[in-house]
């Protein structure tokens, strides 16, 4: 089975997807005049502006839910594998993909807000919703919903659970099966509590875990201060093929940098669209900007923290696929969390393994919460068509079973399944948002125009000629009706 999955991964993750992801990010950057750079301060401001409501979560909660999905094991193990197969230069291309991905994340999350719906007392939305409403292509929307449900419900939870289990087994001796049972119990309590509980847990845990990780990184860098300039020089020279040791693997550096950046920050994959749609905001572009910022936190901050700890301490090996090792310091030790553990241990002996294991737990556990929410959202979309009310209960059971299965299985198969899932979603979502570029840019220009006029932007799809934004049309009608009633009284 593993050989079949690896073959499928090679087809999905061809050079075509690398070029497609980079090209889409570059296209959206120019189309928005580099919104991810020009509106950086606005991103931070909007992060704390929106308030939650009975139906929606706050902008900050939606940001934390999206970041919970983004900041996972890809930020630790994923960075290590990028360096192992692409060399230090892969880190630079992760930065480039994050910069360009900020524009892709803005577009997809803005679209999620434009075409969201209100179902019962909850906002729902994401890629299938905006494909159906914006493109009028129900078959394409259904295909995406099936792929996303299978991916987040079955294919990718295993690698997060496995890394938690392996980390605690190496550190404390706790068996992987016991860790799996504990994970299932904790996740069961949260996911059976609904989206509000997921948002509340994410809001409290995500900022804490990211801050703690960055603080330890600064400790490691300070202890190796004399090596920092050489480390940055190594990253840059390797990225452009001018380093003597890594000059021949520039292609691998770009491919693995982009691949692991997409796995980590998932900009363009559509992951952030589901939590974005759940936010309570007055204009879709507001949440688009907030989600663009989450890409920076994931890759520029957290992924970079992992890379710097590994590189500055020299706790890495580089063996390009099909070639002899170029650097072999960690020979026999598989690229992953152990590299980061050894990096921390070199400065804080006796604490490295435990610290990284705890970091992995928080990173991966919050990612699992986000995965379930996304799988449930796409299943709800399918359930509207199939009218099978029992499907959410089945999803919960299957999801928890896959978490336990992942805890006790081989990591190599689980990584392959994860790459297959993310690659498939990236192809589908990137096509969808490129086809919907026109309405997304209209929304962005409307936001800019209202800001320049000194207004707090409010969205009216009818005024912009955007069809299918039913929720916003009803909201505008209600606002107009209430205004008329107040003027009469």
PyMOL commands that set and color helices and strands:
alter all, ss='L'
color gray80, all
select helices_A, chain A and resi 2-12+15-31+35-38+40-47+59-70+73-75+77-86+89-114+127-135+138-155+157-172+176-191+195-223+225-239+247-265+271-277+284-313+337-345+352-386+391-408+411-435+437-452+461-464+470-488
alter helices_A, ss='H'
color red, helices_A
select strands_A, chain A and resi 117-119+122-124+317-318+327-328
alter strands_A, ss='S'
color yellow, strands_A
deselect
rebuild
show_as cartoon
